[in-house]
């Protein structure tokens, strides 16, 4: 007679059973395609408390259990100054999902929210620096973040429409400030709608951005560039269901010879440098 599964076990099983095609398969595809994990890596999975990073933690946990490639994994949570109820939700969700998180504290919110200009940009930079530093203290050589497929295409469009540049989001990066460390994005091919569907199916409620500066997003008081980009993609998808896939494929098929100028490794190049040699 089979024993009844606990809720935690049901949630785990839903990742590799019901949502295998939507979550597990694109996750492992990205890990393999972009060579995100190598033997003997020690990876700090950065858990913010949101749906993306919590799912990432579960996927990495499952991979760690079953992979033939030996690697170490730790689950770290930076408390940048969460309200008590938000910190409690993170702790409760981590316990429910059986993710052994280690929480450390910082003053990121206090510093970033005191800035009049670009507090979100400063917050993101400070968060990443603190995560790198803590991961290095724990002996890790990589940090894993929960950026997904939609983050990739939205960032690409935002750079084009609002930043006047063609710039993508890489599946992995070498750290410039922490030599020998890398950032990896194992959810690179996982769609946000599928993450939301998994969370709803399991009745899970996760944090959104929990700083005071962005509380207005819930009521529409603050409309950022990312929100505008999401709305644009949603509108385009009504007439072309494959528009997101097209954008994603485009950053993998960049025809560099068709651009009058480009930059690589911080150095700018102009097409006339080689034009007359052809």
PEVENZI-V649204 format. One record per backbone hydrogen bond with DSSP energy under -1.0 kcal/mol. NH is the residue of the N-H (numbers start at 1). CO is the residue of the C=O. If there is no record, write none. Layout:
nh->NH co->CO
nh->NH co->CO
This chain:
nh->10 co->6
nh->11 co->7
nh->12 co->8
nh->13 co->9
nh->14 co->10
nh->16 co->12
nh->17 co->13
nh->19 co->14
nh->20 co->17
nh->23 co->19
nh->25 co->20
nh->27 co->23
nh->28 co->24
nh->29 co->25
nh->30 co->26
nh->31 co->27
nh->32 co->28
nh->33 co->29
nh->34 co->30
nh->36 co->31
nh->40 co->70
nh->41 co->38
nh->43 co->72
nh->44 co->142
nh->45 co->74
nh->46 co->144
nh->47 co->76
nh->54 co->50
nh->55 co->51
nh->56 co->52
nh->57 co->53
nh->58 co->54
nh->59 co->55
nh->60 co->56
nh->61 co->57
nh->62 co->58
nh->63 co->59
nh->64 co->60
nh->65 co->61
nh->66 co->62
nh->67 co->63
nh->72 co->41
nh->74 co->43
nh->76 co->45
nh->77 co->102
nh->79 co->104
nh->87 co->83
nh->88 co->84
nh->89 co->85
nh->90 co->86
nh->91 co->87
nh->92 co->88
nh->93 co->89
nh->94 co->90
nh->95 co->91
nh->96 co->92
nh->97 co->93
nh->99 co->94
nh->101 co->99
nh->102 co->75
nh->104 co->77
nh->106 co->79
nh->109 co->80
nh->111 co->107
nh->112 co->108
nh->113 co->109
nh->115 co->112
nh->122 co->118
nh->123 co->119
nh->124 co->120
nh->125 co->121
nh->126 co->122
nh->127 co->123
nh->128 co->124
nh->129 co->125
nh->130 co->126
nh->131 co->127
nh->132 co->128
nh->133 co->129
nh->134 co->130
nh->135 co->131
nh->136 co->132
nh->137 co->133
nh->138 co->134
nh->139 co->136
nh->140 co->135
nh->141 co->42
nh->142 co->42
nh->143 co->182
nh->144 co->44
nh->145 co->184
nh->149 co->190
nh->152 co->148
nh->153 co->149
nh->154 co->150
nh->155 co->151
nh->156 co->152
nh->157 co->153
nh->158 co->154
nh->159 co->155
nh->160 co->156
nh->161 co->157
nh->162 co->158
nh->165 co->159
nh->173 co->183
nh->175 co->181
nh->181 co->178
nh->182 co->141
nh->183 co->173
nh->184 co->143
nh->185 co->171
nh->188 co->185
nh->190 co->187
nh->195 co->191
nh->196 co->192
nh->197 co->193
nh->198 co->194
nh->199 co->195
nh->200 co->196
nh->201 co->197
nh->202 co->198
nh->203 co->200
nh->204 co->199
nh->207 co->49
nh->215 co->212
nh->217 co->214
nh->218 co->215
nh->221 co->216
nh->228 co->224
nh->229 co->225
nh->230 co->226
nh->231 co->227
nh->232 co->228
nh->233 co->229
nh->234 co->230
nh->235 co->231
nh->236 co->232
nh->237 co->233
nh->240 co->236
nh->243 co->240
nh->246 co->242
nh->247 co->243
nh->248 co->244
nh->249 co->245
nh->250 co->246
nh->251 co->247
nh->252 co->249
nh->256 co->254
nh->258 co->255
nh->259 co->256
nh->262 co->269
nh->264 co->267
nh->267 co->264
nh->269 co->262
nh->271 co->260
nh->273 co->270
nh->274 co->271
nh->275 co->271
nh->277 co->274
nh->278 co->275
